[in-house]
Amino acid sequence: MLSNEIMGLLCLATLWTTALLVAGAALQDMRDVWSFFRRARRALRGTIESAKGDVFAEWRVEQRGRALDAKEEAIAFHDRTFESSLEGGSVRIQGELYAVQGPGDVWATAEARTRAAVCADRATFDAAYAQATRAAGWQREVRVCMRPGDDVFVLGEIKDGTITGASGPLVVSSFDPARRFAFQLSAIAGFIVAELVACAAVTSIAVAPPLFGARSIVGAVLCLGFFLGVTPLAVALRESVRRPSEAFQRGTWRRGSVA
Amino acid sequence: MSASSSSSVGQRRDAGAGSRPLLQRLLGVRQASDVRQVATVAIYFGLLGAMYVFPACRNLPCFIAACAYSFLTAVVGHNTLHQTMFEAKWRNTALRYALSFGGLFPISAVIPAHNLVHHHFEDDGQPDWAAPGIVRFRWNLLNLLHFPNVAGPLTFNGVQRWAAIRGRSGFRKQYTTELVFAFGLTGLLLVRDFWTGLFFVVLPQLWGARSFLRINIIQHDGCDVGSKWNHSRNFVGKLFNWFMLNNGYHTAHHGRAGVHFAALAALHKREVAPHIDPRLDEPSMVAYLARTYLFRWSRPEGIAVSAGQSTDPASGAPPAKEAWVEGGDLNAEDAAAE
């Protein structure tokens, strides 16, 4: 016979195993962000002086848009492939001119990406919507370019007047990566602490005397809610700390929002 | 794939009611072997009902059996969403509600998550929501344990995005009603007897649903998803496949998803076995699980990496994601041979 006590212990063991696994996975994300953060603290801040090609660097995402089932005509985009191309050129850092040569990763600001992804006008929307209602959807590419005159942060090492990626991939970023990674590290650490505290809190309610009484039931419901709810939160956090060049763009165009 | 499979099913259906086994006729299932699927679901609900109603049934054997049959019922759900089981539409609809309750998730989610995204291993450039790479602990056992915690939310987020697209209102309605039914009935059972409902209904439900997700890492981890033959791991034990409704023959299933489960053993023997890397034909899932997750610490090297190539070993052909047999489908004799 499986008593309530045995089954309760089984439930709590499952709950805590899940909570610890979620915390462990978050620690892995933290380790990844930390490795970027360590490099980002030594990022070289400068201004693009010249570009080898048309642009110094470019970030791209290929997206497919499909019409949504909504009262207002709308197109939802999902990301297909991310690409960075670092054509290179020269960057002025503290008065000195350094050559930058790709390949490398390109990190654009969220604002620049949003600006690049916005619908230009009604005609563009209408043409896209006609395609987006089809099964294959409407394909597009969102591009953010970095050109001479733009301020950048470069993650790399200076050697003989050239910045290279000797200790990791060469990165050109249009935002301060150290600040972003510091925020992400705090968010992950906060999540780990919060989820373990929350797990402990719901456990304490569930095991409150009298065992299997009304308060215990409330605790068990909270435990179930925690079990079902913590993993979507963990996945959302994980998706929010993706490598900046592969951070989800997605987005939606709505007819009413188009100028 | 489904369209071509329906022709072979049709051949069976047209064979004449008189020639069908009695149980098949009574249950109204399309194929004789579907009786096994109905029995699987019936045993599961029988176990849940018995444990919920009779305190004497709340024992370890019943509980373990309920958990196992919860997973097997999810496998039935998988099979029926590739190919409906009953002749009558209302029975198929009723089964979907039952299966949704059985796993505490809307079974229709399997259509976008499994049939569309997983079977293509990607959707419009998006990775499979249940790709083995979503977990990356050094201790491999933790990957097995943690996998549903990541695959579940990724799947349901993906399903929500997929369902919002124009022309999918029918799916959304079905998904929502299944969700309401599954949680509503479970909620009623909890209200009536909370602890019994939680321990002997919700736990088996969650075990089945999470195992259903977990099977993805078991069947694909270390495989070469870009390969024509080596994208899946097969478990070829006969007794195992009898209970598992031939879901051990996973390469054959991926190659032609519309083929009825009863025909997969013959298909595997005839068309998969000569081409697949023999390391992906595992005689026993239990032995594989023990070897891979219990008796070793690290994650095993992938088959593609260790093989050094991802071509068809038989022909040397480059990898292809497309179905490996063009046109046609498995005939009724293969299904009958089971």
Interface residues (C-beta under 8 A of the other chain):
Chain A: M1 L2 N4 M7 G8 L10 C11 T17 T18 L21 V22 G24 A25 Q28 E62 R64 R66 A67 L68 D69 A76 H78 D79 R80 T81 T133 G137 F212 I217 A220 L224 T231 P232 A234 V235 A236 R238
Chain B: P55 A56 R58 N59 L60 F63 D124 G125 Q126 V135 R136 F137 L142 L145 H146 N149 V150 G152 P153 L154 F156 N157 R161 A164 I165 R166 G167 R168 S169 R172 F194 W195 L198 F199 F200 V202 L203
